[in-house]
Amino acid sequence: MASRGKITPLYQVLLNSLPVATGWEALLTAIRQQMALDPGLRELIILRVAVLNQADYEFQAHVPYTKSAGLPEAKFEAVKAMDPTPFDETERAVLDYTDAVTRDIQVDDRLFARIKDRFDPTARGRSPPRSPPTTWSPAF
């Protein structure tokens, strides 16, 4: 939790319940470091959920990770502006999928078909690997 030298405000809140903080860290570590999903796509998902949930803190907290993943600033600014222009087909499919899971909870078969063959099965499922936990963050 403090492996980067400080405890973030999110973890300060989570530490009110050590079991929740420990579980959260284990889940997010598995998602961030043990999934086959490209780090750039993972960060696009995180940023999109932050925008959809009006969680500016989450968005700003992930800008450095987005840059580290190699995404140009134009793309993360486009996520914030909900502008699909700079994204390729895979990125658009991932963003559309993230929108559906975050807003509607369900993904229709046509949208699922757009992504299912683009990813290793360990990087996807019926719900994307990153959207639900990011959706929870603003609640804390």
Summary of the structure (lengths in Angstrom):
residues: 140
radius of gyration: 14.8
end to end distance: 15.7
largest distance: 44.1
contacts: 382
relative contact order: 0.15
helix: 68%
strand: 0%
